[in-house]
Amino acid sequence: MAFFIDTHCHLDAPEFGDEMPRIRARAAAEGVGLCVIPAVAASNFTTVRELAHAQGDAYALGIHPLCTGEAEDAHLDLLDAELSMRRDDPRLVAVGEIGLDYFVEGLDSEKQQRFFHTQLQLARKHRLPVLLHVRRSVDQVLKHLRQTAAGQPWQGIAHAFNGSDQQAQACLGLGLKLGFGGAVTFDRALQLRRLAASLPMHAIVLETDAPDIQPHWLYRTQAERNAGQPQGRNEPGELPRIAAVLADLRGMPIEALAAATTENAYSALPGLRGLTGLSAGRPPPA
């Protein structure tokens, strides 16, 4: 069976509830051997860490741009302290999910940018890769990455990438990989599918963003929802089927795609490589 890494899934989301053990078991049965669980706020730093240890997965710590409205400056200090405290935890693999979001209206752009810039500096300080939120903000994210690069390439992933060819090349030039998930399964996503088919193989990693960014077979339109059909819930177990769509777009066997994207995930998040042989259920550091 092919081995897959879901480089971005919010397994602590309330949508999963007490089903999580079964959900993770289903993913493992489909070949998803590792999941990366990013934090979104200081309030779930402990949750994602404990979940990663309980399931044999990995985690990242950061403050999501959509959570900056409620965040306080003290939370940045807490993140710094937590990254220091967990420096020897092999399951901590990145700072994230961090970035900018110019899709949702009403967010404080200045505060978003301040939190993002500071978290990039913390990633440099603690020598960790980054998991980047880049929704309608790729150029601004790139600007901050360049400002904090200190002459060194970045490691990490532009999550749920949906930018232009030029933006993709700029991300790759800074050392990043690009995350592809359920959005690439929609026939109407012409630009995204063309990009996914044409990028060099070394550029691509797989993700679900579960429970969000449903693939087309789980998505329900507004009309369908109004008619009583519930919106589908994405899970890491959907990753191999998403990968099969991507493999078809690229004209390659799914086994080859799985092997290449796994190696790419190791390159983007080097801490993942050492986790492949670690057993699940290891107690988290106190």
Secondary structure, DSSP 8 states (H G I E B T S, - for coil): ---EEES---TT-TTTGGGHHHHHHHHHHTTEEEEEEE--SGGGHHHHHHHHHHHT-EEEE---GGGTTT--HHHHHHHHHHHHHTTT-TTEEEEEEEE---SSTT--HHHHHHHHHHHHHHHHHTT--EEEE-TTTHHHHHHHHHHT-TTS---EEEET----HHHHHHHHHTT-EEEE-GGGG-TT-HHHHHHHHHS-GGGEEE---TTSS--TTT---HHHHHTT-------GGGHHHHHHHHHHHHTS-HHHHHHHHHHHHHHHSGGGGGGTTS-TT-----
